Amino acid sequence: MTLKKMSRNNTEHRYNLRPNRTLSYMHKFAFLSVHAGVKKWGERAKEAIKDGEKMLYKEGVFLEIRQPTNMQKCEALLLPFLS
């Protein structure tokens, strides 16, 4: 059995090496709907949702519209479908 001389430019290897993998941390995060999260984690999920909503409110993310026009109502209803 003869071994080929190895060089840096040679793509052949003596060992069956797997290519380097990038680390994935997706298993540590749960991307669920609000309903599924409450169903899975119960009160902890409800508290997390409340905390998130309070934070968004304090940051001024939401705008209050006292008397929305029909066009604004339609746009608000269509936002999830447009993204």
Distance bins in CASP14 RR format, pairs under 12 A and 6 or more apart:
PFRMAT RR
TARGET T0000
AUTHOR 0000-0000-0000
RMODE 2
METHOD distances of the structure
MODEL  1
1 14 0 0 0 0 0 1 0 0 0 0 0
2 14 0 0 0 0 0 1 0 0 0 0 0
3 10 0 0 0 0 0 1 0 0 0 0 0
3 12 0 0 0 0 0 1 0 0 0 0 0
3 13 0 0 0 0 0 1 0 0 0 0 0
3 14 1 0 0 1 0 0 0 0 0 0 0
3 15 0 0 0 0 0 1 0 0 0 0 0
4 10 1 0 0 1 0 0 0 0 0 0 0
4 11 0 0 0 0 0 1 0 0 0 0 0
4 12 1 0 0 1 0 0 0 0 0 0 0
4 13 0 0 0 0 1 0 0 0 0 0 0
4 14 0 0 0 0 1 0 0 0 0 0 0
5 12 0 0 0 0 0 1 0 0 0 0 0
5 14 0 0 0 0 0 1 0 0 0 0 0
6 12 1 0 0 1 0 0 0 0 0 0 0
6 13 1 0 0 1 0 0 0 0 0 0 0
6 14 1 0 0 1 0 0 0 0 0 0 0
6 15 0 0 0 0 0 1 0 0 0 0 0
7 13 0 0 0 0 0 1 0 0 0 0 0
11 17 0 0 0 0 0 1 0 0 0 0 0
11 19 0 0 0 0 0 1 0 0 0 0 0
13 19 0 0 0 0 0 1 0 0 0 0 0
30 36 0 0 0 0 1 0 0 0 0 0 0
30 37 1 0 0 1 0 0 0 0 0 0 0
30 39 0 0 0 0 0 1 0 0 0 0 0
30 40 1 0 0 1 0 0 0 0 0 0 0
30 41 0 0 0 0 1 0 0 0 0 0 0
30 44 0 0 0 0 0 1 0 0 0 0 0
30 45 0 0 0 0 1 0 0 0 0 0 0
30 48 0 0 0 0 0 1 0 0 0 0 0
31 37 0 0 0 0 0 1 0 0 0 0 0
31 40 0 0 0 0 0 1 0 0 0 0 0
32 38 0 0 0 0 1 0 0 0 0 0 0
32 39 0 0 0 0 1 0 0 0 0 0 0
32 40 1 0 0 1 0 0 0 0 0 0 0
32 41 0 0 0 0 1 0 0 0 0 0 0
32 42 0 0 0 0 0 1 0 0 0 0 0
32 45 0 0 0 0 1 0 0 0 0 0 0
32 48 0 0 0 0 0 1 0 0 0 0 0
32 49 0 0 0 0 0 1 0 0 0 0 0
33 39 0 0 0 0 1 0 0 0 0 0 0
33 40 0 0 0 0 0 1 0 0 0 0 0
33 45 0 0 0 0 0 1 0 0 0 0 0
33 49 0 0 0 0 0 1 0 0 0 0 0
33 80 0 0 0 0 0 1 0 0 0 0 0
34 40 0 0 0 0 0 1 0 0 0 0 0
34 41 0 0 0 0 0 1 0 0 0 0 0
34 42 0 0 0 0 0 1 0 0 0 0 0
34 45 1 0 0 1 0 0 0 0 0 0 0
34 46 0 0 0 0 1 0 0 0 0 0 0
34 48 0 0 0 0 1 0 0 0 0 0 0
34 49 1 0 0 1 0 0 0 0 0 0 0
34 50 0 0 0 0 0 1 0 0 0 0 0
34 52 0 0 0 0 0 1 0 0 0 0 0
34 53 0 0 0 0 0 1 0 0 0 0 0
35 41 0 0 0 0 0 1 0 0 0 0 0
35 42 0 0 0 0 0 1 0 0 0 0 0
35 45 0 0 0 0 1 0 0 0 0 0 0
35 46 0 0 0 0 0 1 0 0 0 0 0
35 49 0 0 0 0 0 1 0 0 0 0 0
36 42 0 0 0 0 0 1 0 0 0 0 0
36 45 0 0 0 0 1 0 0 0 0 0 0
37 43 0 0 0 0 0 1 0 0 0 0 0
37 44 0 0 0 0 1 0 0 0 0 0 0
37 45 1 0 1 0 0 0 0 0 0 0 0
37 46 0 0 0 0 1 0 0 0 0 0 0
37 47 0 0 0 0 0 1 0 0 0 0 0
37 48 0 0 0 0 1 0 0 0 0 0 0
37 49 0 0 0 0 1 0 0 0 0 0 0
38 44 0 0 0 0 1 0 0 0 0 0 0
38 45 1 0 1 0 0 0 0 0 0 0 0
38 46 1 0 0 1 0 0 0 0 0 0 0
38 47 0 0 0 0 0 1 0 0 0 0 0
38 48 0 0 0 0 1 0 0 0 0 0 0
38 49 1 0 0 1 0 0 0 0 0 0 0
38 50 0 0 0 0 0 1 0 0 0 0 0
39 45 0 0 0 0 1 0 0 0 0 0 0
39 46 0 0 0 0 0 1 0 0 0 0 0
40 46 0 0 0 0 0 1 0 0 0 0 0
40 48 0 0 0 0 0 1 0 0 0 0 0
41 47 0 0 0 0 1 0 0 0 0 0 0
41 48 0 0 0 0 1 0 0 0 0 0 0
41 49 0 0 0 0 0 1 0 0 0 0 0
42 48 0 0 0 0 1 0 0 0 0 0 0
42 49 0 0 0 0 0 1 0 0 0 0 0
43 49 0 0 0 0 0 1 0 0 0 0 0
43 50 0 0 0 0 0 1 0 0 0 0 0
44 50 0 0 0 0 0 1 0 0 0 0 0
44 51 0 0 0 0 0 1 0 0 0 0 0
45 51 0 0 0 0 0 1 0 0 0 0 0
45 52 0 0 0 0 0 1 0 0 0 0 0
46 52 0 0 0 0 0 1 0 0 0 0 0
46 53 0 0 0 0 0 1 0 0 0 0 0
47 53 0 0 0 0 0 1 0 0 0 0 0
47 54 0 0 0 0 0 1 0 0 0 0 0
48 54 0 0 0 0 0 1 0 0 0 0 0
48 55 0 0 0 0 0 1 0 0 0 0 0
49 55 0 0 0 0 0 1 0 0 0 0 0
49 56 0 0 0 0 0 1 0 0 0 0 0
50 56 0 0 0 0 0 1 0 0 0 0 0
50 57 0 0 0 0 0 1 0 0 0 0 0
51 57 0 0 0 0 0 1 0 0 0 0 0
51 58 0 0 0 0 0 1 0 0 0 0 0
52 58 0 0 0 0 1 0 0 0 0 0 0
52 59 0 0 0 0 1 0 0 0 0 0 0
52 61 0 0 0 0 0 1 0 0 0 0 0
53 59 0 0 0 0 0 1 0 0 0 0 0
53 60 0 0 0 0 0 1 0 0 0 0 0
53 61 0 0 0 0 1 0 0 0 0 0 0
53 62 0 0 0 0 1 0 0 0 0 0 0
54 60 0 0 0 0 0 1 0 0 0 0 0
54 61 0 0 0 0 0 1 0 0 0 0 0
54 62 0 0 0 0 0 1 0 0 0 0 0
55 61 0 0 0 0 1 0 0 0 0 0 0
55 62 0 0 0 0 0 1 0 0 0 0 0
56 62 1 0 0 1 0 0 0 0 0 0 0
56 63 0 0 0 0 0 1 0 0 0 0 0
57 63 0 0 0 0 0 1 0 0 0 0 0
57 64 0 0 0 0 0 1 0 0 0 0 0
62 76 0 0 0 0 0 1 0 0 0 0 0
63 72 0 0 0 0 0 1 0 0 0 0 0
63 76 0 0 0 0 0 1 0 0 0 0 0
65 71 0 0 0 0 0 1 0 0 0 0 0
65 72 1 0 0 1 0 0 0 0 0 0 0
65 73 0 0 0 0 1 0 0 0 0 0 0
65 75 0 0 0 0 0 1 0 0 0 0 0
65 76 0 0 0 0 1 0 0 0 0 0 0
66 72 0 0 0 0 0 1 0 0 0 0 0
67 73 0 0 0 0 0 1 0 0 0 0 0
68 74 0 0 0 0 1 0 0 0 0 0 0
68 75 0 0 0 0 1 0 0 0 0 0 0
68 76 1 0 0 1 0 0 0 0 0 0 0
68 77 0 0 0 0 0 1 0 0 0 0 0
69 75 0 0 0 0 1 0 0 0 0 0 0
69 76 0 0 0 0 0 1 0 0 0 0 0
70 76 0 0 0 0 0 1 0 0 0 0 0
70 77 0 0 0 0 0 1 0 0 0 0 0
71 77 0 0 0 0 0 1 0 0 0 0 0
71 78 0 0 0 0 0 1 0 0 0 0 0
72 78 0 0 0 0 0 1 0 0 0 0 0
72 79 0 0 0 0 0 1 0 0 0 0 0
73 79 0 0 0 0 0 1 0 0 0 0 0
74 81 0 0 0 0 0 1 0 0 0 0 0
74 82 0 0 0 0 0 1 0 0 0 0 0
75 81 0 0 0 0 0 1 0 0 0 0 0
75 82 0 0 0 0 1 0 0 0 0 0 0
76 82 0 0 0 0 0 1 0 0 0 0 0
END
